[in-house]
C-alpha cells in the first residue's frame, strides 16, 4: 500500500486532504513496456510516477522514435496537458516495472487551491520546461556538438550506459554515434580503459560545444 504522505508532492497535506486525495486516486502497477497513455488521449487524469522509469516520446513520419523526456520516480508525467486542458501531446511508456498514481484531475483541481500543491506543481513544470529547452537545443546542434555536450554534462552516464542507449537519448543513429566517438578518440578527448570509454580531456571536450 502506498502512503500518499510519503510522496513529496503531497508531503505538506493534512490528514483530511490526504483522505480526499485517496478517494480520487488509483494505484497502477505497470510492467516495462506498458503504455501509460497515448498521444491524443484526453487528459482526464494526472499521472504521478511513484516508482520506476518512464519516457515521453513521439514518432516522426518515418517511424523514428523521438524521445522528449525520460523520467525517474518521483515525477509528474505530462502535467502541462492537464493544466492547459489539452490532449496528451505525446506517448508515455514504462521503461521499467513501476508504480503510477492515477488521479482524477477534475476532482484534483478542486484541491489545487492549496498553495503547497500549486507551488510544487509549478516547480515540476519548470523542470519540464528546462528539459524541453534541452530537446530543442539538441535538435539545433550538430551530432558532434550534441555528443560532446552530453558527455561533458553526463560523465557517469557516458561511462556506464551502452552506446545504443546514448544514441537513443540524443536521437541519433548508433552508427553516427560510433563514428563520432571514434573521432573523439583520435582527438585524444576520450579513451578506452578496461573495455570502457573514459573521458581523457574535459577541457578540450568543452571547447567542442562552447562558443
C-alpha positions as CSV (number, residue, x, y, z in Angstrom):
1,X,0.0,0.0,0.0
2,X,1.4,3.4,-1.0
3,X,1.4,6.0,1.7
4,X,0.5,9.3,0.0
5,X,2.1,11.3,2.8
6,X,5.5,9.8,1.7
7,X,5.1,11.3,-1.8
8,X,7.0,14.6,-1.9
9,X,4.2,16.4,-3.9
10,X,1.7,15.7,-1.1
11,X,4.0,15.8,2.0
12,X,2.5,19.0,3.2
13,X,-1.1,17.9,3.1
14,X,-3.1,17.3,6.2
15,X,-4.8,14.1,7.0
16,X,-8.2,15.2,5.7
17,X,-6.7,16.3,2.4
18,X,-4.9,13.0,2.1
19,X,-8.1,11.1,2.6
20,X,-9.8,13.1,-0.1
21,X,-6.9,12.5,-2.5
22,X,-7.0,8.8,-1.8
23,X,-10.7,8.8,-2.9
24,X,-9.9,10.2,-6.3
25,X,-6.7,8.2,-6.9
26,X,-5.9,4.7,-8.2
27,X,-2.6,2.9,-7.8
28,X,-1.4,1.2,-11.1
29,X,1.3,-1.4,-11.1
30,X,2.8,-1.4,-14.6
31,X,5.4,-3.6,-16.3
32,X,8.3,-2.5,-18.5
33,X,6.9,-1.7,-22.0
34,X,3.3,-0.9,-20.9
35,X,1.8,2.2,-22.2
36,X,0.7,4.8,-19.6
37,X,-1.2,7.0,-22.2
38,X,-1.2,7.6,-25.9
39,X,-0.8,10.9,-27.8
40,X,-4.2,12.3,-28.3
41,X,-5.8,10.7,-25.3
42,X,-7.9,13.1,-23.2
43,X,-6.0,14.5,-20.2
44,X,-8.6,13.4,-17.7
45,X,-6.1,12.0,-15.3
46,X,-3.0,13.4,-13.6
47,X,-0.2,10.7,-13.6
48,X,2.4,10.6,-10.9
49,X,5.3,8.2,-11.4
50,X,6.0,6.8,-7.9
51,X,8.4,4.0,-8.7
52,X,10.4,3.1,-11.8
53,X,11.3,4.9,-15.0
54,X,9.2,6.1,-17.9
55,X,9.6,8.2,-21.1
56,X,7.6,10.6,-23.2
57,X,8.1,10.1,-26.9
58,X,6.7,10.8,-30.3
59,X,7.1,9.1,-33.7
60,X,8.0,11.0,-36.8
61,X,6.6,10.4,-40.3
62,X,9.4,7.9,-41.0
63,X,8.5,5.8,-37.9
64,X,11.6,7.0,-35.9
65,X,11.1,7.4,-32.2
66,X,11.9,10.8,-30.8
67,X,12.4,10.9,-27.0
68,X,11.1,14.1,-25.5
69,X,11.9,13.3,-21.9
70,X,12.8,10.5,-19.6
71,X,11.5,10.3,-16.0
72,X,12.8,8.7,-12.8
73,X,10.4,8.5,-9.9
74,X,9.0,10.5,-8.2
75,X,7.8,12.7,-11.1
76,X,4.7,14.0,-12.6
77,X,4.1,13.0,-16.2
78,X,2.8,15.5,-18.9
79,X,1.0,17.6,-16.3
80,X,1.1,20.6,-18.7
81,X,-1.7,18.8,-20.7
82,X,-3.8,18.7,-17.5
83,X,-3.2,22.3,-16.6
84,X,-3.9,23.6,-20.1
85,X,-6.7,21.1,-20.7
86,X,-5.4,19.7,-24.0
87,X,-5.0,16.1,-25.1
88,X,-1.7,14.4,-24.2
89,X,0.8,15.7,-26.8
90,X,2.9,12.5,-26.9
91,X,3.0,8.9,-25.8
92,X,4.2,7.7,-22.4
93,X,5.7,4.2,-21.9
94,X,7.2,2.5,-18.9
95,X,11.0,1.9,-19.2
96,X,10.9,-0.5,-16.2
97,X,8.4,-2.1,-13.9
98,X,6.9,0.6,-11.8
99,X,4.0,2.2,-9.9
100,X,1.9,5.1,-11.0
101,X,-0.7,7.1,-9.1
102,X,-3.6,7.9,-11.4
103,X,-5.6,10.9,-10.2
104,X,-9.0,12.2,-11.4
105,X,-7.9,15.6,-12.5
106,X,-11.3,17.3,-12.3
107,X,-11.6,16.4,-8.7
108,X,-7.9,17.3,-8.1
109,X,-8.4,20.8,-9.5
110,X,-10.7,21.5,-6.5
111,X,-7.8,20.6,-4.2
112,X,-5.3,22.7,-6.1
113,X,-6.4,25.8,-4.2
114,X,-3.9,24.6,-1.6
115,X,-0.8,26.8,-2.1
116,X,1.6,24.0,-1.3
117,X,0.4,21.8,-4.1
118,X,0.3,24.6,-6.6
119,X,3.9,25.6,-5.8
120,X,5.2,22.1,-6.1
121,X,3.5,21.6,-9.4
122,X,5.0,24.8,-10.6
123,X,8.4,23.5,-9.7
124,X,7.8,20.4,-11.6
125,X,6.6,22.3,-14.7
126,X,9.8,24.4,-14.6
127,X,11.9,21.3,-14.7
128,X,10.0,20.1,-17.7
129,X,10.5,23.4,-19.4
130,X,14.2,23.1,-18.9
131,X,14.1,19.6,-20.4
132,X,12.2,20.9,-23.4
133,X,14.9,23.5,-23.9
134,X,17.5,20.8,-23.9
135,X,15.5,18.9,-26.6
136,X,15.2,22.0,-28.8
137,X,18.9,22.7,-28.3
138,X,19.8,19.1,-29.3
139,X,17.8,19.4,-32.5
140,X,19.7,22.6,-33.4
141,X,23.2,21.4,-32.6
142,X,25.0,19.1,-34.9
143,X,25.7,15.5,-33.9
144,X,29.3,16.0,-32.8
145,X,28.4,19.0,-30.7
146,X,25.4,17.2,-29.1
147,X,27.6,14.2,-28.2
148,X,30.4,16.4,-26.7
149,X,27.8,18.3,-24.6
150,X,26.2,15.1,-23.4
151,X,29.5,13.5,-22.4
152,X,30.6,16.7,-20.6
153,X,27.4,17.2,-18.7
154,X,26.7,13.4,-18.0
155,X,30.1,11.8,-17.5
156,X,28.8,8.9,-15.3
157,X,26.0,8.1,-17.8
158,X,28.5,8.2,-20.7
159,X,30.8,5.8,-18.9
160,X,28.1,3.4,-17.8
161,X,25.3,3.4,-20.5
162,X,25.5,1.3,-23.6
163,X,26.1,3.2,-26.8
164,X,22.7,2.4,-28.3
165,X,21.1,3.9,-25.1
166,X,23.1,7.1,-25.6
167,X,22.2,7.2,-29.3
168,X,18.5,6.9,-28.3
169,X,18.7,9.7,-25.8
170,X,20.4,12.0,-28.3
171,X,18.1,10.9,-31.2
172,X,20.9,9.9,-33.5
173,X,21.7,6.7,-35.2
174,X,24.0,4.3,-33.4
175,X,26.4,4.2,-36.3
176,X,26.6,8.0,-36.2
177,X,27.5,7.9,-32.5
178,X,30.1,5.2,-33.1
179,X,31.7,7.3,-35.9
180,X,31.8,10.5,-33.8
181,X,33.2,8.7,-30.7
182,X,36.0,7.3,-32.9
183,X,36.7,10.9,-33.9
184,X,36.8,12.0,-30.2
185,X,39.3,9.2,-29.5
186,X,41.5,10.3,-32.4
187,X,41.5,13.9,-30.9
188,X,42.6,12.5,-27.5
189,X,39.4,13.6,-25.8
190,X,38.2,10.1,-24.8
191,X,40.0,6.8,-24.5
192,X,39.4,3.1,-23.9
193,X,40.1,1.9,-20.4
194,X,39.3,-1.7,-19.4
195,X,36.9,-2.1,-22.4
196,X,35.1,1.1,-21.4
197,X,35.2,4.6,-22.8
198,X,36.5,7.2,-20.3
199,X,36.9,11.0,-20.6
200,X,40.6,11.9,-21.0
201,X,40.4,15.7,-21.6
202,X,37.4,17.5,-20.2
203,X,38.7,21.0,-21.2
204,X,39.1,20.0,-24.8
205,X,35.7,18.3,-24.7
206,X,34.0,21.5,-23.5
207,X,35.6,23.5,-26.4
208,X,33.5,21.5,-28.8
209,X,30.2,22.9,-27.7
210,X,31.2,26.3,-26.0
211,X,31.1,29.5,-28.0
